[in-house]
Structures are given as C-alpha cells and as structure tokens.
C-alpha cells in the first residue's frame, strides 16, 4: 500500500493530533481531522503547540516519521516577541539557554538566531493573540535541530522576551511558502528533506 504525505498550515487554536479520546463537547478543542479528510492511519511528524501555527508534516509512514524526528533536521521559526529584543538576548539564544522540560532543567543546543528588520509577510494573526498591548514587539528567526516541548517559547522567555506569535516556516527543505491557515497540500516526502 502506498503511503500518503501532506504539508499543512496548522492554524492557531488547533491541536497537533487527529482527535481526542475525551468527549469533544466537554473539551471544545479543535483537531487536525477538521482540516481535511485524512486517511485513518495518518500522523503528524512532530508537533506544534495549540497556540503556535505554521508548517506541519503529516504521513501514513510511521518509520519515516520516526526517522525524520530523530535525524536532527533543521526547523525554522519566526517568533514575534514581547519587547524590542537586543543583540545580547539573540547571542544568548544562539549559544543555548537553560529551560525546564517536565520539571527537569535542560540546556538547549546552539542554534541560529537573527533579528528581522521588518515584519515577515504572514497571514493576519489570530485575534486571540495579544500583540503589542503594552509595549512594542519585534521579530526573530530561529533555526533549531531539536524540538523539545514548547522549546522556542521557553527559550525566548528565558532571555526576557516572551513569544507572542510563533510560526514554523520550514522543516528541512520543505517550506510553508504562501500557504494560508488551514490549507493542506499532498506532497512527496522522504528522508532526503534535509
């Protein structure tokens, strides 16, 4: 049987899972299954938290999913942070910072971080994101080869600039491009996406 692969623009407010075992009416949460009639055995490769958006890859190939997750493939994010981030904070982020992962201290691996001089060309932010209510905001590009639980948000908070909006724009060589929130595109996918 041939495997299916997709790239998805996961919108803000949707969980990176197909469904929940709990009664949907009780949780009032939204799932990936609401975006497209995916095959029953589809799974996301990695995750984005409910408040993050952007590129998510989906596959029916469990072995491929596991391989990509373990390979240390670059993941590129655009983060809008609270405040005007300075070069010292950017340097700290790039060298690695200490964050908490499920109650344990963890030092992030060195990564690539840069400030954006202008706001990126992205779809309009969800109205539930509290942008610039109290002080100015700024944008950074951050490229990681790991993906711990809520890592980018924890990293920017650790240097004093909490993330307000987080958009993943690239995984390996696969880019979000001009996709809009909720869009799903079938793609060819293999372990050569580095």
C-alpha positions in Angstrom: 0.0 0.0 0.0 1.3 3.4 -1.0 1.9 5.9 1.8 0.4 9.4 1.8 2.2 12.6 2.8 0.9 16.2 3.3 2.1 19.6 4.3 -0.4 21.5 6.5 -0.6 25.1 7.6 -1.7 24.3 11.2 -3.7 27.3 12.4 -3.6 28.9 15.8 -6.0 27.1 18.2 -5.8 23.6 16.7 -4.1 20.7 18.5 -1.4 18.7 16.6 -3.4 15.5 16.9 -6.2 13.9 14.9 -8.7 13.6 17.7 -9.2 13.1 21.5 -10.4 10.1 23.5 -12.4 12.5 25.6 -15.9 13.7 24.7 -15.4 16.6 22.2 -18.3 18.6 23.7 -16.5 18.7 27.0 -13.2 19.8 25.7 -14.3 22.1 22.9 -10.9 21.6 21.3 -10.2 21.5 17.6 -8.1 18.8 15.9 -6.3 18.2 12.6 -9.1 15.9 11.4 -11.2 19.0 11.0 -8.9 20.4 8.2 -9.0 17.6 5.7 -10.4 14.0 5.2 -7.1 12.4 6.1 -6.6 8.6 6.0 -7.3 6.8 9.2 -3.6 5.9 9.9 -2.2 9.4 9.2 0.0 11.0 11.9 1.8 14.4 12.4 5.6 14.3 12.1 6.5 16.3 15.3 4.1 18.8 16.8 3.2 22.5 17.2 1.5 23.6 20.4 -2.1 24.8 20.3 -1.1 28.5 20.2 1.6 28.0 17.5 1.0 27.9 13.8 2.6 27.1 10.6 4.2 24.1 8.8 3.2 20.6 10.0 4.1 17.5 8.0 1.7 14.5 8.0 2.3 10.9 6.9 0.9 7.4 7.0 4.5 6.1 7.1 5.4 5.5 10.8 9.0 4.5 10.0 9.6 7.7 8.0 8.0 9.8 10.8 10.4 8.3 13.4 13.4 8.7 11.1 12.7 12.4 10.4 12.0 13.1 14.1 15.4 11.6 15.1 17.6 13.0 12.4 18.2 16.5 13.7 16.6 18.1 10.7 16.5 22.0 10.8 13.2 23.5 11.8 12.9 27.3 11.1 10.5 29.5 13.1 9.6 33.2 13.0 8.8 34.4 16.5 7.2 37.7 17.4 8.4 38.6 20.9 7.2 41.0 23.5 9.6 43.9 23.5 12.4 45.1 21.3 14.9 42.2 21.5 18.6 43.1 21.7 21.7 41.5 20.4 22.7 40.2 23.8 19.5 38.2 24.1 20.0 37.0 20.5 23.5 35.9 21.4 22.3 34.0 24.5 19.6 32.2 22.5 22.1 31.2 19.8 24.6 29.7 22.4 21.8 27.8 24.2 19.8 28.7 27.3 18.5 26.7 30.3 14.9 25.8 30.1 12.6 23.5 32.1 11.3 20.3 30.4 8.7 18.4 32.5 10.4 19.6 35.8 14.0 18.9 34.7 16.5 21.6 33.7 17.7 21.4 30.1 20.3 23.4 28.2 19.2 23.9 24.6 21.7 23.1 21.8 23.4 26.0 19.9 21.1 27.3 17.2 20.9 30.1 14.6 19.1 33.2 15.6 18.7 36.6 13.9 16.6 39.7 14.2 14.2 40.6 11.4 14.4 44.3 10.4 10.8 44.2 9.1 7.7 42.2 9.9 7.5 39.0 7.8 4.8 38.5 5.2 2.5 36.2 7.1 -1.3 35.8 7.2 -3.0 38.1 9.7 -2.6 36.9 13.3 -5.5 35.3 15.2 -7.4 37.9 17.2 -6.8 35.9 20.4 -3.0 36.6 20.3 -2.3 39.6 22.5 0.1 41.6 20.3 1.6 44.9 21.3 -0.9 45.6 24.0 1.6 47.0 26.5 4.9 47.6 24.7 6.4 47.2 21.2 7.1 43.9 19.7 10.0 42.5 17.5 10.6 39.5 15.3 13.4 36.9 15.3 14.2 34.0 13.0 15.3 30.9 15.0 16.6 27.7 13.4 16.8 24.6 15.6 17.8 21.0 15.1 15.9 19.8 18.1 12.3 20.1 19.2 11.6 19.9 22.9 8.1 20.7 24.4 7.3 24.4 23.8 11.1 25.0 23.3 11.1 28.3 21.3 8.6 29.9 23.7 10.6 28.7 26.7 13.9 30.0 25.2 12.6 33.5 24.4 11.0 33.8 27.9 14.4 32.7 29.4 16.1 35.8 27.9 13.3 38.1 28.9 11.3 38.4 25.7 8.2 36.1 25.8 6.9 34.8 22.5 3.6 36.2 21.4 3.2 34.6 18.0 5.1 31.6 16.7 5.1 30.4 13.1 7.1 27.4 11.8 8.1 28.2 8.2 10.4 25.4 7.3 11.3 21.7 8.1 14.4 20.6 6.3 13.9 21.7 2.6 10.1 21.9 2.8 8.8 25.4 3.2 5.4 26.8 4.3 5.6 29.2 1.3 2.3 31.2 0.7 0.0 28.6 2.3 -2.8 30.0 4.4 -4.0 28.8 7.8 -5.9 25.5 7.4 -4.6 24.7 3.9 -3.5 21.1 3.2 -1.3 20.1 0.2 -0.3 16.5 -0.8 3.5 16.2 -1.2 6.2 13.7 -2.0 8.2 13.0 1.2 11.3 11.0 2.1 14.2 11.2 4.4 16.1 13.4 2.0 14.3 16.5 3.1 17.5 17.8 4.8 
